[in-house]
Amino acid sequence: MIDTRTTTPYAAFLLRVSMGLLFLAHGALLKLGTFGITGTMGYFGSLGYPPFFGAIVIAAEIGAGIALILGVGVRAVSLLALPIMIGATLQHLPNGWVFSARGGGWEFPAFWTVLLLVQAGLGAGAFALDLGRLTGRRSVEAAA
């Protein structure tokens, strides 16, 4: 049985913030800060995707990172981020196992995909920003 009164909310919080920081690191620091929008779009184009997908992924990773850290719409954000991680997994699949291999392996994005599903199942956990309470509406979790 899961003890939702003691450790589970804090475990969900730790998972949520960890993934949020990783999304920010990948979207803001790596893609935007290191490669830039043009470089990221060019890379997506070199893979055969429409280049504008690079800009969409940057925005989505930064937005997901912020939302997860704050605890806003965590279930929806986790599910909406799945296509990015599934796409990354498929892109790295031909490179084999071990992410440090040339071109990166598939295990890291595959594991991150599973973590997003776990987060969607757990919900926001402790210390989440409750927009319903801030706007005067009853939150979904409070109604449950």
ABEGO torsion letter per residue (X at the ends): XBBAABAAAAAAAAAAAAAAAAAAAAAAAAAAAAAEAAAAAAAAAAAGBBAAAAAAAAAAAAAAAAAAAAGBGAAAAAAAAAAAAAAAAAAAAAAEBEAABBGEBAAAAAAAAAAAAAAAAAEAEBGBBBAAAAAGBBBAAAAX
